[in-house]
Amino acid sequence: MAVRGAGSVVVGGGVGGNDGGEKVEEIARMLREINSRATLSDDAVRVLNRHNERDVLVKAIEEDISAGDWEPALILVRELADRCGYRVDAEEYRKRIERARSETVDREVHEALGEFERLLEERRWDVAMADAARIARLWPESPRAMGLRERVEHARAACRAELEREFLVAAKDGRAERALEVLKEFDFYLTPEEAAPYQELVRGLVTRARENLGAEFKLAVQDRNWKRASEVGERVIAEFPNTRMAAEIREVIDEIRERGRG
């Protein structure tokens, strides 16, 4: 009688007997599920765990691929194959990672080489050499990142040879001003020992350039081309300040400037 009373309270007691019955049925269902899980074999539990681990690994692999974290992604791929046994899936992910990494590296190296080429065009050899070393460190496995230091050395040597030839040809042709203009850049490539053989030639060019400017100044004055005379006179003063010619021009340059403005 006591048992029957207790059951009637659970099933039908309180307000709304149907709600009580539904609760009992839900409890019973949960108990059956718990009992079912409890009776699973160890192999079945491992299978369930393996599926769960796969889902976690796949999510982490996808996140690493999106972030470009290739090495962590490959470590997780090995886990997917060796620990969980999904070797086919792991191989597909490995191919995908290698393809994405290759495309990313190609794009990054292409952008870096664009900057490197610009430095070569601007003849900024020291900066280009440092950039070549940086590219080699960042992408050591890229064939396009190899041999960049040698390219800088070759480009610098070629530029030096080009400037030397242009300087010598201008000097030979009697174009003293052009030769001296080229010499300003060529001089950066020469050590004192390398520059020594050119000293006599340079002295002759300087003398000729000064004489040419002096002659041009006198002609401009004779032609009453005061603007041109002013320009040439100022060049003589700036480029040959300690010469007698410069001293003479200083005495008349103010008057020539005034006439040039008129």
Phi, psi and omega in degrees: 000321180293321180294316181298323179295319181295321179295320181294329178292318182292316185283314189238000185288159177078184182278128177083078181298328182297320179299320179296320179295322179295322179296317179298318181295320179295319178297318180297319180295318179297321178295320178296321180294318179298317180296323180294317179295322181296332183269000178295143177287164177298323179297318180295320178297318179297324178296315178298317179295323180297318177298318180295317179297321179301314181300318180294315180296316181298317179298317180293321179297315179299320180295318179294321178297316180298326181274354182075022178269083191290315184295313175301322179297319180291326176297316179293327177296320177297322176297319180299323181279310190278323184270319184261343177086009180270071187289323179294314177299318181297319180295321177297317178295321179299315178298318181296318180295314181297321179294315180294320179295318180298316180295320180294315180297317179301317181294315181294318179294320179301315180294318180295321180291331175299315177294320179299316179297323179297320178296322178294317180298325180276359179060037177265077193294318182295317179293320179296322179295318177294321179293323177298318178294321179296316180297319180295325178289320185285324183230066186295338183267355181277125178301329182287344180268000182267149174073016182287325178297320178295324178296320178296314181298318180295315181296320179295316179296321179294320179294317178301314180296321179295316180294320179299315180297316181297320178297313183293320179295316179297320179294317180297323182278000178081014178269077188298316183296319178294319179299317180291327177296315178294324181300327180302321179276320182300327184299332180295339184267356187253136168279165178305323179292321180288332182280338185305316181296342183267353189299317181295318178297319181294320178299318178296321179294319179297316179298316181294318180297320178295317180295321179297317179295321179297318179294320180294322178297314181296319179296319179296321178293316179298324180277001183056032175270077190296325179297315179291320179299321179296316181297313181292318179300318179294326176295318179299315181296320183286318187270335181227061190295335186260014181266162178296324180299316180297321179297318179294320181291325179301327183291336185241356188295324181298316180295321179294319177300317181298317178293325178295327178285334180283000000 
